[in-house]
Amino acid sequence: MATHTLDFERPLLELERQIEEMKRVAGETAVDVSKELAPLEKKLAELRAEIYKNLTPMQRVQVARHPKRPYTLDYLSTVFTDFVELHGDRLFRDDPAMVAGWARLDGVSVMVIGHQKGRDTKENLRRNFGMAHPEGYRKALRLMHLAEQFRAPVITLVDTPGAYPGLGAEERGQAEAIARNLVEMATLRTPILTAVIGEGGSGGALAVGLADRVVMLENSVYSVISPEGCAAILWKDASQRERAAEALKITAEDLRELGVIDEIIPEPPGGRGPRRSRSGGGGVGRDAATPRAPAPQDQDRQAPQTAGREVPFDGCAEREVS
């Protein structure tokens, strides 16, 4: 049975329990239950599709944060080949929250950079829950320049609640590291493709997300602040997160409509779990990493393609939040 079940997925639990029990009995008794199993599996698939077709913005936030979603290392092991991880910013240390290195995608050498969360408490502490320190962003920038030297495309995978706001990170120049990345990425002379694969949280996401082409997975989110943080600031009540999520326009559909992203990568209903091992990240891995990837002969970017991407939000600046 599924673990980490979200509230809106509870109608699926009873069907999943019946299916698992039927399979268990069939395995123990060698009885053929395929005729009884097929209608239940069909009903489960239809109900899951119906639920995921009508998710609210806050429910999509919950899916984006789900611990069973594929992370950067999952894509590197299923979509890419010959991954060689590179470490360190050459100034302070390596940052496990930011994974980066050379890989091949359909035979083309690319530089892959992405946030990495943990699957359990121990790994989450090591990865700092996917929240990078300044050294993580400086490592990313160092490797972007390395890719530029070899005329290789850069692919970034975004999945972070935000940049780490701790005292040590601020002392080592967190804001400067993010700002430096934005300046350098805007003029980097090699194509950059960004895929938001989970949470796209604030400057921590943008610091590796200023790209020629930005795509989002269907159930990912991209925002300047979390719904809980927004609710706490605007209404002094974190329980207003549903209202905040709606007002923030953080879903892939909203951001495509605003012109902030270029494309939405469809996900199977649920977007995680058992399908991941069969098709690379819930059936969305390869599409997320390779939508119209630049050909090698086009890799000397003459001018940044990012100018104006944030303009649509400017028009919303004065809109009243109800």
Buried (B, 14 or more C-beta within 10 A) or exposed (E): EBEEEBEBBEEBEEBBEBBEEBEEEBEEEEEEBEEEBEEBBEEBBEBBEEBBEEBEBBBBBBBBBBEBBBBBBBBBBBBBEEBEEBBBBEEBBBBBBBBBBBBBBEEBBBBBBBBBBBEEEEEBEEBBBBBBBBBBBBBBBBBBBBBBEEBBBBBBBBBBBBBBEEEEBBEBBBEEBBBBBBEBBBEBBBBBBBBBBBBBBBBBBBBBBBBBBBBBBBBBBBBBBBBBBBBBEBBEEBEBBBBBBBBBBBBBBBBBEBEBBBBBBEBBBBBBBEBBEEBBBBBBBBBBBBBEBBEEEEBEBEEBBBEEBEEBBEEEEEEEEE
